[in-house]
Amino acid sequence: MSETRPVAVLGECVADAFVVPGGTDDAGLRLDVLPGGGPANTAVALARLGTATHFLGRFSGDVFGRMFRRRLAGAGVRLDLAPDAAEPSTLAVAGLGADGRAEYSFHAEATADWQWTGAELAPVAGLGAACLHTGSLALVREPGAGAVEALLERLRPDTTVSLDPNVRPLLVAPAEYRARLPRWCALADILRLSEDDLAHLHPGLSPEQACDDWHRAGVPLVVVTLGGAGALVSYDGVRTRVPAPAVDVVDTVGAGDAFTAGLLHRLHLAGVLGGRPAALTSTVLHDAVAFGTRVAAATCAVRGANPPTAAALAAEAV
């Protein structure tokens, strides 16, 4: 049964540093630093829901790397295949410009997250994961991107491959994602992306047209999340829309990552992960997407990427 096999998540951890309001003066500024990174957020959410989850990330020995380890381990994520790295952690800093708009700076050159080697990833094949989820910058930043793609190709006969492009145009030009996307679709079984990702990748193209393009490239299941409007689901061209529950939004940080975790968690429980998802029925798929929208909504109701536990969701449903 696939639910007895773990799920693996591969990708980056990012230290998200926010300038504290009123914390800037002539002597300097104060930062509030929180652990982030889309793949790390997804791993935390999966583990909190009760899925046996391994995170595959390269952890720096710096103060941020130790913070990442504490967060993931505290959520119950297994880190036995995550190597120590000599390089520094990736840092993102958000503040307000003179016009009051948010300004971001990224410190991501030669950091630990992108330096994967084939030797570091080789032990993953022995994990026997039902699903490997990855994406974001791990699949597009060299020198590690090629090693990650090679891992997906090696695993895919017996492992469901799930991808989230999570386009970051301030770090990598959307054209580079666009050029690599057909290859990713040929390797993937599940492609989850947001309406913002779609706008970066194919401006002016409708979600339905984009789904058809991605199906032709090889991926059978595409889910486009549409914020408060729910999600568009396209399985080999058969489409449906799943509404999102109403929620008082605090912020949307980590909502897409939480959605992906909810989707994979439910598919894992249904026993359809572990190779090509041939046993995926419309009922199972609708249930999994609807559950993903619940997990995302609960994440939007609190500050930051703080996904709910299974117990919290169960209490909410009573």
C-alpha positions as CSV (number, residue, x, y, z in Angstrom):
1,M,0.0,0.0,0.0
2,S,1.4,3.4,-0.9
3,E,0.3,5.0,2.4
4,T,2.9,2.9,4.2
5,R,5.6,4.5,2.1
6,P,6.8,8.0,3.0
7,V,6.5,11.2,1.0
8,A,9.7,13.1,0.3
9,V,10.0,16.8,-0.4
10,L,13.1,18.3,-2.0
11,G,14.0,22.0,-2.1
12,E,15.1,25.1,-0.4
13,C,14.8,26.7,3.0
14,V,14.8,30.5,3.1
15,A,15.3,32.8,6.0
16,D,12.5,35.4,5.5
17,A,13.6,38.6,7.3
18,F,11.0,41.4,7.8
19,V,12.0,44.9,8.9
20,V,10.2,45.5,12.2
21,P,7.8,48.4,12.0
22,G,9.4,51.4,13.8
23,G,12.6,49.4,14.1
24,T,14.6,51.6,11.8
25,D,16.8,54.5,13.0
26,D,20.1,56.1,12.2
27,A,22.0,53.4,14.0
28,G,20.5,50.5,12.0
29,L,17.3,48.4,11.8
30,R,15.7,45.5,13.5
31,L,14.6,42.4,11.7
32,D,12.1,39.7,12.5
33,V,13.4,36.5,10.9
34,L,11.1,33.5,10.2
35,P,11.9,30.2,8.5
36,G,10.4,29.9,5.1
37,G,10.9,28.5,1.6
38,G,8.1,26.8,-0.4
39,P,9.4,23.2,-0.2
40,A,10.2,23.4,3.5
41,N,6.7,24.9,4.1
42,T,5.1,21.9,2.2
43,A,7.1,19.4,4.3
44,V,6.0,21.0,7.6
45,A,2.4,21.0,6.5
46,L,2.5,17.3,5.4
47,A,4.0,16.2,8.7
48,R,1.5,18.2,10.7
49,L,-1.3,16.4,8.8
50,G,0.2,13.1,9.8
51,T,2.0,12.0,6.6
52,A,5.4,10.4,7.2
53,T,7.6,13.0,5.5
54,H,11.3,13.3,4.7
55,F,12.8,16.7,3.7
56,L,15.7,16.7,1.3
57,G,17.5,20.0,1.8
58,R,21.1,21.1,2.2
59,F,21.4,22.7,5.6
60,S,24.0,25.4,6.3
61,G,25.8,25.3,9.7
62,D,24.9,29.0,10.2
63,V,22.3,30.4,12.5
64,F,19.6,30.2,9.9
65,G,20.4,26.6,9.0
66,R,20.0,25.6,12.7
67,M,16.6,27.5,12.7
68,F,15.5,25.5,9.7
69,R,16.4,22.2,11.3
70,R,14.5,23.1,14.5
71,R,11.4,24.0,12.6
72,L,11.3,20.9,10.5
73,A,12.2,18.5,13.2
74,G,9.7,20.1,15.5
75,A,7.0,19.4,13.0
76,G,8.0,15.8,12.9
77,V,9.8,15.9,9.5
78,R,12.6,13.4,9.1
79,L,15.9,14.9,8.1
80,D,18.1,11.8,7.9
81,L,18.8,12.3,4.1
82,A,19.5,16.1,4.4
83,P,23.2,16.8,4.1
84,D,25.2,19.4,6.0
85,A,26.5,22.1,3.7
86,A,29.5,24.4,3.9
87,E,27.7,27.3,2.1
88,P,25.6,29.9,3.8
89,S,21.8,29.9,4.0
90,T,19.5,31.7,1.5
91,L,18.2,35.0,2.9
92,A,15.3,37.2,1.8
93,V,14.7,40.6,3.3
94,A,11.4,42.5,3.0
95,G,10.9,46.1,3.9
96,L,8.9,49.2,2.9
97,G,10.2,51.7,0.3
98,A,9.7,55.5,0.4
99,D,6.3,55.1,-1.3
100,G,5.1,52.5,1.2
101,R,5.4,49.6,-1.1
102,A,7.0,46.3,-0.1
103,E,10.6,46.0,-1.3
104,Y,12.5,42.7,-1.4
105,S,16.2,41.9,-1.6
106,F,17.5,38.3,-2.0
107,H,20.8,37.0,-0.9
108,A,20.9,33.7,-2.8
109,E,24.2,33.6,-4.7
110,A,26.3,30.5,-4.0
111,T,24.1,29.5,-1.1
112,A,23.6,26.0,0.2
113,D,20.2,25.3,-1.4
114,W,21.5,25.1,-5.1
115,Q,24.6,23.0,-4.7
116,W,23.2,19.5,-5.0
117,T,25.4,16.8,-6.4
118,G,24.4,13.4,-7.7
119,A,26.3,11.8,-4.8
120,E,24.3,13.7,-2.2
121,L,21.0,12.6,-3.9
122,A,21.9,9.0,-4.6
123,P,20.6,7.7,-1.2
124,V,17.1,9.0,-2.0
125,A,16.6,6.1,-4.3
126,G,16.7,3.7,-1.3
127,L,14.0,5.6,0.6
128,G,11.2,4.0,-1.3
129,A,9.1,7.1,-1.3
130,A,5.6,6.9,-2.6
131,C,5.9,10.5,-3.9
132,L,8.7,13.1,-4.4
133,H,7.5,16.7,-4.4
134,T,9.9,19.4,-5.5
135,G,10.0,22.6,-7.6
136,S,10.5,26.2,-6.9
137,L,14.2,27.3,-7.3
138,A,15.7,23.8,-6.8
139,L,14.7,22.9,-10.3
140,V,15.9,26.0,-12.0
141,R,19.1,27.2,-10.2
142,E,22.4,25.6,-11.1
143,P,24.6,23.8,-10.4
144,G,22.1,21.6,-8.6
145,A,19.1,21.7,-11.0
146,G,20.5,19.1,-13.3
147,A,21.2,16.7,-10.5
148,V,17.6,17.1,-9.2
149,E,16.2,16.5,-12.7
150,A,18.3,13.3,-13.0
151,L,16.9,12.1,-9.7
152,L,13.3,12.6,-10.9
153,E,14.0,10.6,-14.0
154,R,15.6,7.8,-11.9
155,L,12.7,7.6,-9.4
156,R,9.6,8.1,-11.6
157,P,9.0,4.4,-12.6
158,D,7.9,3.7,-9.0
159,T,7.5,7.1,-7.4
160,T,4.8,9.7,-8.1
161,V,6.5,13.0,-9.1
162,S,4.8,16.2,-7.9
163,L,6.1,19.7,-9.1
164,D,5.4,23.3,-8.1
165,P,7.2,25.8,-10.3
166,N,6.7,28.6,-7.7
167,V,8.1,31.2,-10.1
168,R,10.4,33.8,-8.4
169,P,11.0,36.4,-11.1
170,L,13.3,38.6,-8.9
171,L,15.7,35.6,-8.7
172,V,15.2,33.8,-12.0
173,A,13.7,35.2,-15.2
174,P,10.3,33.6,-16.1
175,A,11.7,32.8,-19.5
176,E,14.0,30.3,-17.9
177,Y,11.2,28.5,-16.1
178,R,9.2,28.6,-19.4
179,A,12.1,26.9,-21.3
180,R,12.4,24.1,-18.7
181,L,8.7,23.5,-18.1
182,P,8.1,21.0,-21.0
183,R,10.9,18.9,-19.6
184,W,9.4,19.1,-16.1
185,C,5.9,18.1,-17.5
186,A,7.5,15.0,-19.2
187,L,8.9,13.9,-15.8
188,A,5.9,14.9,-13.6
189,D,2.6,13.2,-12.6
190,I,1.2,16.2,-10.8
191,L,1.8,19.9,-11.6
192,R,0.5,22.4,-9.1
193,L,0.9,26.1,-9.7
194,S,-0.8,29.4,-8.8
195,E,-2.6,31.9,-11.0
196,D,0.4,34.2,-10.4
197,D,2.7,31.5,-11.7
198,L,0.6,31.1,-14.8
199,A,0.7,34.9,-15.4
200,H,4.5,34.8,-15.3
201,L,4.8,31.7,-17.4
202,H,2.2,32.3,-20.0
203,P,0.8,35.9,-19.8
204,G,-2.6,36.2,-21.5
205,L,-3.2,32.4,-21.7
206,S,-6.3,31.1,-20.0
207,P,-5.8,28.4,-17.3
208,E,-7.6,25.9,-19.5
209,Q,-5.4,26.5,-22.5
210,A,-2.3,26.2,-20.3
211,C,-3.5,22.9,-18.9
212,D,-3.9,21.5,-22.5
213,D,-0.4,22.6,-23.3
214,W,1.0,20.9,-20.2
215,H,-1.0,17.7,-20.8
216,R,0.5,17.5,-24.3
217,A,3.9,17.8,-22.7
218,G,3.2,14.8,-20.6
219,V,1.8,15.6,-17.2
220,P,-1.6,14.0,-16.5
221,L,-2.8,16.0,-13.5
222,V,-2.7,19.8,-13.4
223,V,-4.1,21.9,-10.5
224,V,-4.1,25.7,-10.8
225,T,-5.0,27.4,-7.5
226,L,-7.0,30.6,-7.9
227,G,-6.9,32.1,-4.4
228,G,-10.4,32.7,-3.0
229,A,-11.9,31.3,-6.1
230,G,-10.7,27.8,-5.3
231,A,-8.9,25.6,-7.8
232,L,-9.1,24.5,-11.4
233,V,-8.4,20.7,-11.7
234,S,-7.5,19.2,-15.1
235,Y,-6.9,15.4,-15.2
236,D,-6.0,14.3,-18.7
237,G,-8.2,17.2,-20.0
238,V,-11.2,16.4,-17.9
239,R,-11.8,19.6,-15.9
240,T,-13.6,20.7,-12.8
241,R,-13.5,23.7,-10.4
242,V,-13.4,23.2,-6.7
243,P,-14.5,26.2,-4.5
244,A,-12.5,27.4,-1.6
245,P,-14.0,27.8,1.9
246,A,-14.6,31.3,3.1
247,V,-11.9,32.7,5.4
248,D,-11.0,35.9,7.1
249,V,-7.5,36.3,5.5
250,V,-4.6,37.5,7.8
251,D,-2.1,36.9,5.1
252,T,-1.5,34.4,2.2
253,V,2.1,33.4,3.1
254,G,2.5,29.7,2.5
255,A,-1.0,29.1,1.4
256,G,-0.1,27.5,-1.9
257,D,2.5,25.2,-0.1
258,A,-0.2,24.2,2.4
259,F,-2.6,23.4,-0.4
260,T,-0.1,21.1,-2.0
261,A,0.5,19.4,1.3
262,G,-3.3,18.8,1.8
263,L,-3.6,17.5,-1.8
264,L,-0.7,15.0,-1.5
265,H,-1.8,14.0,2.1
266,R,-5.2,13.0,0.9
267,L,-4.0,11.2,-2.2
268,H,-1.5,9.4,-0.1
269,L,-4.3,8.2,2.3
270,A,-6.3,7.1,-0.7
271,G,-3.4,4.8,-1.8
272,V,-3.0,6.3,-5.2
273,L,0.6,7.6,-4.9
274,G,3.5,5.4,-5.8
275,G,4.2,5.5,-9.6
276,R,1.7,6.7,-12.2
277,P,-1.6,7.7,-10.6
278,A,-3.7,5.3,-12.7
279,A,-6.2,4.5,-9.9
280,L,-7.2,8.2,-9.5
281,T,-11.0,8.5,-9.6
282,S,-12.9,11.8,-9.9
283,T,-14.3,11.2,-6.3
284,V,-10.8,10.7,-4.8
285,L,-9.4,13.7,-6.8
286,H,-12.2,16.1,-5.8
287,D,-11.9,15.1,-2.1
288,A,-8.1,15.6,-2.2
289,V,-8.4,19.1,-3.9
290,A,-11.2,20.1,-1.5
291,F,-9.1,19.1,1.4
292,G,-6.2,21.1,0.0
293,T,-8.3,24.2,-0.1
294,R,-9.2,23.7,3.6
295,V,-5.6,23.4,4.6
296,A,-4.8,26.5,2.6
297,A,-7.7,28.5,4.1
298,A,-6.6,27.6,7.6
299,T,-3.1,28.8,6.8
300,C,-4.5,32.1,5.5
301,A,-6.3,32.6,8.8
302,V,-3.0,33.0,10.7
303,R,0.1,35.0,10.3
304,G,2.9,33.5,8.3
305,A,3.5,30.0,6.9
306,N,1.9,28.2,9.9
307,P,-0.1,25.3,8.5
308,P,-2.7,23.5,10.7
309,T,-2.3,20.1,12.4
310,A,-4.7,17.3,11.6
311,A,-6.2,17.7,15.1
312,A,-6.8,21.4,14.5
313,L,-8.6,20.7,11.2
314,A,-10.7,18.0,12.8
315,A,-11.7,20.4,15.6
316,E,-12.6,23.1,13.1
317,A,-14.9,20.7,11.3
318,V,-17.0,19.8,14.4
